[in-house]
C-alpha cells in the first residue's frame, strides 16, 4: 500500500501558469519577501474503502487500491529562510467553481505574509486537472489544467478523487520533511518546517472532514487542521476515475468531527453555513479536547471580500453579504498555530442562536439589533450595526447567489432610534473592535484596517 510513499516534485517552467481563480488583486509577494513557484507532484496514491462512517466521526477505513498520479502544487514562501516562521499551510484547493480556487489564501494572505508562513496549494481533486461539471457559479463544463495549458500541464493526470486523500498526505509528508529524498532546490528550498497545518474551505472542508475522521489516524502527517465552512456531510471515498459529487456529499451524514483526532482542529463556520444548502447545524458539536468551533454571526458562506471584482458580475437582487469573516479567520489561524505549538487553545465562542422551530426548513437565526443575529463570534459591523447582514440569500435570486447572503439597508427611522450621529456610531464601532481584539476574535495587527471598514455613510443626519 502507498501509505508510506513519498511524492516526486519537478518544477513547472514551460508555458504560462494558470493560477487559482480569484477576484481580488493578488498579494504583492515580492514586497513581502516571498517567492512563488509551481511544481508537478507525482507518485502512486492509495485509496480507501469506508466500512463505517458513524455520526461521531470515527470512520473506519480499509485499504483499497493504488493508482499513479501527477498533479499541480503551487508554493508561496519566504525567500529568506531566516524570515520563515516554521509553519507550512497546506491548502486543499477548492474546485466548486470548476477550477482551482484558493479561498483561504485569499482570506489569510495578510496574516501569512506578515507571520512568515509558507503556503502550499494542492490541486488535489480530479476536476482541477481533468475538467468536468462546475458545482456552483455559472455551471457548465470546465476543461481542467491539462487541456487549458497543455504546454505547461500536459503531463498531469488524475485518477479520481478517491486518491485525493493520499495525494494530500504525500504533499504533507514532504512538507514535514522536505530534505529527505528531495533535492535541496525543491518546493520549500532550504526551509526547515516545524509545523504542518491543513486548511480548506467549503468543498475542501467537506474533504478534510473525511480526512480528519478517517485518514489522519493512519497517516499522522498534519499537526493541526483549519476547517472553514464545512457542511454536515463529507466527501466520499469511492470516486475512482471521476470527481466527487458535492451535491451527494450534502445528503450524507450528519457526521461530527471525531473527538479523539489527536491534533488541534479549528472549525470556522459562517452563520449562512448553519442552515440552507450547507446545513452544518445538523453536525454542530460542543468544544472538546481537540476541537474548537467558531460560528460567525451575520456572515454568509462567501462574501464581498472573497468575490472581489467578480461581485460586479453577480445579480443577487441586492448587495451580497459584506461581513468581516476575513478578520476572524486571521485571528483563528494565529490561535491555531499557537495551539498546535503547545500554547493556549482558541477562546471559546457561543454558537449563533437559532430558533427552536421543529421544522428544519423554516428555522432562522434569532435576531437582535437592526435584524442582526444573536450569539456567535461577533464582528464590529454586527455589534455596532448600521445595516442588516445575513447569510440567507434572497429567495428569488438566481442559484449562484445561494451562498452569498445579503447586506440589507435598514429603515432610516430604525437607524435614528439606534444612532444619534456618525460620531456616536464610530465610537461604538471602535469600542466593539477593541473589545473583540481583547477577547481574541480579532487581531490588534488588523485594527486600522478594521476601523477603515466602518460604514458611517449610512448615517446622514
C-alpha positions as a printed Julia matrix, in Angstrom:
461×3 Matrix{Float64}:
   0.0    0.0     0.0
   1.17   3.57   -0.75
   0.63   4.96    2.75
   4.39   5.31    3.18
   5.01   6.59   -0.35
   6.89   9.81   -0.95
   5.98  12.11   -3.81
   8.35  13.34   -6.51
   8.43  17.02   -7.47
   9.52  18.67  -10.7
   9.28  22.41  -11.27
   6.89  23.65  -13.96
   8.6   26.27  -16.09
   7.24  25.82  -19.62
   4.35  27.92  -20.88
   2.16  30.26  -18.86
   0.85  29.36  -15.39
  -2.86  29.09  -14.7
  -3.17  30.34  -11.12
  -6.1   29.62   -8.83
  -9.2   31.67   -9.63
  -9.62  34.9    -7.65
 -11.47  38.17   -7.98
  -9.06  40.07   -5.76
  -5.81  41.78   -6.66
  -3.07  39.22   -6.0
  -0.96  39.72   -2.9
   2.33  41.5    -3.53
   4.57  38.56   -2.7
   7.82  40.22   -3.7
   7.19  43.22   -1.46
   6.7   40.83    1.44
   9.94  38.98    0.68
   8.15  35.93   -0.72
   8.79  33.85   -3.82
   6.31  31.78   -5.8
   6.95  28.58   -7.72
   4.82  25.89   -9.32
   5.51  22.17   -9.37
   4.23  18.9   -10.71
   3.91  16.38   -7.89
   3.69  12.75   -8.87
   3.68   9.3    -7.37
   1.47   6.35   -6.52
  -1.55   7.28   -4.41
  -3.64   4.99   -2.24
  -7.41   4.89   -1.96
  -9.61   3.6     0.84
 -12.9    1.84    1.33
 -15.13   3.19    4.1
 -16.69   0.35    6.06
 -18.32   2.54    8.74
 -18.98   6.31    8.79
 -20.83   6.91   12.08
 -22.22  10.21   13.31
 -19.46  10.52   15.93
 -16.89  10.77   13.14
 -14.96   7.61   13.99
 -14.74   6.43   10.4
 -13.3    3.0     9.74
 -11.33   2.62    6.53
  -9.69  -0.32    4.85
  -7.02  -0.27    2.16
  -8.37  -0.39   -1.37
  -6.08   0.11   -4.37
  -3.4    2.45   -5.68
  -3.04   4.47   -8.87
  -0.37   6.69  -10.43
  -0.97  10.43  -10.42
   0.63  13.73  -11.37
  -0.93  16.98  -10.24
  -0.08  20.62   -9.57
   1.31  22.23   -6.42
   1.69  26.0    -6.02
   4.13  27.27   -3.38
   4.41  30.73   -1.84
   7.16  31.01    0.76
   9.64  33.41    2.33
  12.71  33.82    0.13
  14.94  34.15    3.21
  14.89  31.08    5.49
  15.58  33.41    8.43
  12.17  35.02    7.85
  10.34  31.67    7.9
   8.05  31.05   10.88
   8.42  27.28   10.66
   4.73  26.89    9.73
   3.6   25.4     6.42
  -0.07  25.71    5.47
  -1.25  23.07    3.01
  -4.46  24.27    1.36
  -6.73  21.75   -0.33
  -7.67  23.96   -3.28
 -11.4   24.38   -3.86
 -12.91  23.18   -7.16
 -16.59  24.02   -6.7
 -16.33  26.66   -9.43
 -14.98  24.09  -11.88
 -11.33  25.06  -11.48
  -8.92  25.62   -8.63
  -9.54  28.49   -6.23
  -7.67  29.32   -3.03
 -10.31  30.94   -0.82
  -8.37  30.51    2.4
  -5.21  32.04    0.97
  -7.45  34.93   -0.15
  -8.69  35.46    3.4
  -5.43  34.66    5.19
  -2.82  36.24    2.88
  -2.06  39.22    5.11
  -1.51  37.01    8.15
   0.56  34.5     6.16
   2.85  37.19    4.76
   3.4   39.14    7.97
   3.96  35.96   10.02
   6.37  34.42    7.51
   4.41  31.19    6.99
   4.84  29.11    3.84
   1.73  28.22    1.84
   1.32  25.18   -0.39
  -1.79  24.98   -2.57
  -2.59  21.49   -3.87
  -4.71  20.68   -6.93
  -5.96  17.66   -5.02
  -9.13  16.89   -6.96
  -9.87  15.36  -10.34
 -11.78  18.27  -11.86
  -8.83  20.64  -11.39
  -6.67  18.54  -13.68
  -9.14  16.76  -15.95
 -12.11  19.17  -16.03
 -15.79  18.44  -15.52
 -19.03  19.94  -14.25
 -18.79  23.02  -12.04
 -20.86  22.59   -8.87
 -21.56  26.3    -8.35
 -21.07  29.58  -10.16
 -22.07  29.78  -13.79
 -22.06  26.0   -14.11
 -21.19  24.08  -17.25
 -18.16  22.08  -18.25
 -14.62  23.16  -17.47
 -11.56  21.8   -19.25
  -9.05  21.38  -16.42
  -5.4   22.33  -16.26
  -4.2   19.67  -18.68
  -6.31  20.85  -21.61
  -6.28  24.57  -20.73
  -2.49  24.92  -20.82
  -1.14  21.67  -22.35
   2.33  23.14  -22.85
   2.66  23.51  -19.08
   0.31  20.92  -17.61
   0.03  18.32  -20.39
   1.79  15.62  -18.39
  -0.58  15.88  -15.42
  -3.11  13.12  -14.86
  -5.51  12.43  -12.01
  -7.01   9.0   -11.22
 -10.06  10.35   -9.33
 -11.0   11.91   -6.03
 -10.72   8.61   -4.16
  -6.95   9.17   -4.34
  -7.02  12.84   -3.3
  -6.66  11.98    0.39
  -3.34  10.23   -0.11
  -2.16  12.94   -2.51
  -2.67  15.46    0.31
  -0.91  13.1     2.71
   2.09  12.82    0.41
   2.37  16.59   -0.02
   2.05  17.0     3.75
   4.69  14.32    4.3
   7.07  16.22    2.02
   6.34  19.49    3.85
   7.11  17.84    7.17
  10.49  16.61    5.99
  11.38  18.33    2.7
  15.02  17.28    2.7
  14.59  13.51    2.71
  14.95  12.09   -0.78
  14.44  15.51   -2.36
  16.91  17.87   -3.95
  17.64  21.0    -1.85
  16.12  23.15   -4.58
  12.69  21.52   -4.13
   9.43  23.4    -3.48
  10.38  24.53    0.04
  14.05  25.12   -0.72
  16.15  25.43    2.43
  13.21  25.96    4.78
  13.07  23.82    7.91
   9.37  23.3     8.71
   8.29  22.67   12.26
   4.51  22.67   11.97
   2.25  21.48    9.12
  -1.38  22.63    9.07
  -4.03  21.51    6.57
  -6.64  24.11    5.6
  -9.66  24.06    3.33
 -12.9   25.93    2.72
 -16.34  24.68    1.62
 -16.0   21.57   -0.59
 -12.39  21.31    0.59
 -13.62  21.38    4.21
 -16.02  18.53    3.35
 -12.97  16.64    2.09
 -10.92  17.47    5.18
 -13.81  16.23    7.32
 -13.37  12.84    5.63
  -9.61  13.14    6.09
  -9.76  14.03    9.79
 -12.34  11.34   10.55
 -10.73   8.54    8.58
  -7.27   9.17    7.16
  -5.43  11.23    9.77
  -5.24   8.41   12.31
  -3.32   6.24    9.84
  -1.25   8.99    8.2
  -0.28  11.2    11.16
   1.16  13.89    8.89
  -0.58  17.1     9.96
  -0.16  18.93   13.25
  -3.47  20.8    13.04
  -6.46  21.47   10.79
  -8.46  24.57    9.88
 -11.86  23.57    8.5
 -13.65  26.59    7.09
 -17.35  26.37    6.24
 -17.86  22.61    6.36
 -21.28  21.05    5.97
 -22.94  18.32    7.97
 -21.77  15.73    5.44
 -18.44  14.7     3.98
 -16.81  13.81    0.69
 -16.94  10.11   -0.22
 -14.02   7.73   -0.6
 -15.05   5.82   -3.74
 -14.71   8.28   -6.63
 -12.31   6.46   -8.93
 -11.89   7.89  -12.4
 -14.14  10.85  -11.6
 -14.56  13.87   -9.38
 -16.63  13.82   -6.21
 -20.24  14.96   -6.41
 -20.54  17.69   -3.81
 -24.33  17.52   -4.09
 -24.22  13.9    -2.94
 -21.97  14.91   -0.05
 -24.64  17.36    1.07
 -27.07  14.49    1.52
 -24.92  12.21    3.71
 -24.32  12.45    7.42
 -24.58  14.22    9.69
 -21.11  13.44   10.96
 -19.35  15.4    13.67
 -15.56  15.53   13.8
 -14.13  12.7    15.86
 -13.15  13.93   19.3
 -10.1   11.65   19.51
  -8.43  13.19   16.46
  -5.26  13.88   18.46
  -4.45  17.15   16.69
  -5.97  20.63   17.19
  -8.88  21.37   14.86
 -10.47  24.79   14.49
 -13.82  24.82   12.7
 -14.89  28.26   11.47
 -18.48  28.45   10.26
 -20.45  31.33    8.79
 -23.98  31.91   10.02
 -25.07  31.08    6.48
 -23.46  27.62    6.72
 -25.74  26.52    9.53
 -28.99  26.31    7.6
 -29.96  26.17    3.94
 -27.94  24.19    1.42
 -24.8   23.69    3.55
 -26.86  22.74    6.62
 -23.99  22.27    9.07
 -26.3   22.77   12.07
 -27.07  19.04   11.98
 -23.42  18.31   12.77
 -22.89  21.08   15.36
 -20.81  19.79   18.26
 -19.6   21.21   21.57
 -15.96  22.11   22.01
 -13.81  19.22   23.2
 -10.15  18.47   23.88
  -9.11  18.69   20.24
 -11.97  20.52   18.52
 -13.0   24.19   18.79
 -15.8   25.75   16.75
 -16.37  29.41   15.93
 -19.65  30.45   14.26
 -19.54  33.99   12.82
 -22.77  35.94   13.29
 -24.19  37.79   10.3
 -21.8   36.11    7.89
 -22.51  34.35    4.59
 -20.67  31.3     3.28
 -18.95  33.52    0.7
 -18.89  37.31    0.71
 -17.86  40.53   -0.94
 -14.27  40.25    0.3
 -13.81  36.85   -1.3
 -15.51  37.68   -4.59
 -13.65  40.94   -5.09
 -14.07  42.16   -8.66
 -16.29  39.17   -9.5
 -19.06  40.7    -7.36
 -19.94  43.17  -10.11
 -21.0   40.28  -12.35
 -23.38  38.77   -9.78
 -27.05  39.8    -9.64
 -28.49  38.63   -6.33
 -31.4   41.09   -6.12
 -29.33  43.42   -3.99
 -25.87  43.66   -2.43
 -24.29  40.41   -1.29
 -23.01  39.89    2.25
 -20.22  42.3     3.25
 -19.32  40.69    6.56
 -15.89  40.66    8.2
 -15.01  36.99    8.4
 -11.61  37.81    6.91
 -10.53  39.36   10.21
 -11.92  36.48   12.27
 -10.13  33.92   10.11
  -6.81  35.69   10.51
  -7.23  35.62   14.3
  -8.31  31.99   14.14
  -5.18  30.98   12.24
  -2.93  32.71   14.75
  -4.65  30.93   17.63
  -4.43  27.59   15.81
  -0.69  27.97   15.19
  -0.17  28.73   18.88
  -2.41  25.85   20.0
  -0.64  23.36   17.71
   2.68  24.56   19.14
   1.62  23.78   22.69
   0.08  27.15   23.55
  -3.4   28.02   24.73
  -6.4   26.87   22.76
  -8.53  29.5    20.95
 -11.08  31.35   23.07
 -14.47  29.66   23.33
 -17.34  31.32   21.49
 -21.09  30.92   21.97
 -22.98  29.46   19.0
 -25.17  31.59   16.78
 -28.65  31.46   18.31
 -31.12  29.54   16.14
 -34.87  29.45   16.8
 -36.35  26.2    18.09
 -38.84  25.63   15.27
 -39.17  21.88   14.85
 -39.43  22.28   11.08
 -35.81  22.48    9.95
 -36.79  24.06    6.65
 -38.15  27.16    8.4
 -35.54  27.67   11.11
 -33.74  31.01   11.26
 -31.16  32.76   13.43
 -32.61  34.63   16.39
 -32.32  38.34   15.63
 -31.43  41.35   17.73
 -30.32  44.9    16.91
 -31.32  46.0    13.39
 -32.17  42.41   12.49
 -28.67  41.02   13.02
 -28.36  37.59   14.62
 -27.55  36.98   18.27
 -24.75  34.86   19.67
 -21.77  33.59   17.72
 -18.43  35.28   17.12
 -19.22  38.97   16.76
 -17.64  41.43   14.37
 -17.82  45.23   14.62
 -20.28  45.52   11.71
 -22.64  43.19   13.58
 -22.03  44.5    17.1
 -22.27  48.17   16.07
 -24.55  47.79   13.06
 -25.82  50.26   10.5
 -27.15  47.55    8.18
 -28.54  44.05    8.4
 -26.05  41.34    7.46
 -27.39  37.86    6.84
 -26.23  34.58    5.42
 -29.61  33.95    3.83
 -29.92  34.81    0.12
 -32.92  36.5    -1.43
 -35.35  33.68   -2.11
 -35.9   34.85   -5.7
 -32.21  35.28   -6.55
 -30.51  33.08   -9.1
 -28.95  29.81   -7.88
 -25.38  31.12   -7.88
 -26.44  33.52   -5.09
 -27.35  30.72   -2.69
 -24.09  31.03   -0.76
 -23.6   34.8    -0.88
 -26.12  36.09    1.66
 -27.22  39.72    1.69
 -26.42  43.18    3.01
 -29.76  44.86    3.67
 -30.38  48.54    4.23
 -32.2   49.4     7.44
 -35.11  51.83    7.58
 -33.87  55.33    8.42
 -36.2   55.58   11.41
 -34.65  52.45   12.92
 -31.2   53.89   12.37
 -32.2   57.18   14.0
 -33.51  55.3    17.02
 -30.18  53.46   17.33
 -27.68  56.2    16.45
 -27.75  59.9    17.27
 -24.84  60.76   14.98
 -21.93  59.44   13.0
 -19.67  60.27   15.93
 -21.68  58.08   18.3
 -21.64  55.24   15.78
 -17.89  55.48   15.14
 -17.16  55.49   18.86
 -19.28  52.36   19.35
 -17.67  50.69   16.35
 -14.19  51.39   17.73
 -15.24  50.14   21.16
 -16.55  46.9    19.62
 -13.3   46.49   17.68
 -11.15  46.9    20.78
 -13.32  44.58   22.87
 -13.22  41.85   20.23
  -9.45  42.21   19.96
  -9.21  41.79   23.73
 -11.49  38.73   23.58
  -9.22  37.21   20.93
 -11.58  37.1    17.95
  -9.76  39.9    16.09
  -6.08  40.84   15.88
  -4.54  44.1    17.05
  -2.46  43.95   13.85
  -5.69  44.42   11.87
  -7.13  47.25   13.97
  -6.54  50.07   11.48
  -7.93  48.0     8.6
 -10.99  47.1    10.64
 -11.6   50.72   11.63
 -11.33  51.71    7.98
 -14.16  49.25    7.24
 -16.66  51.24    9.34
 -19.7   52.44    7.4
 -20.63  55.94    8.67
 -22.1   56.89    5.28
 -25.26  55.06    6.35
 -25.85  57.85    8.88
 -26.66  61.09    7.04
 -28.06  63.31    9.8
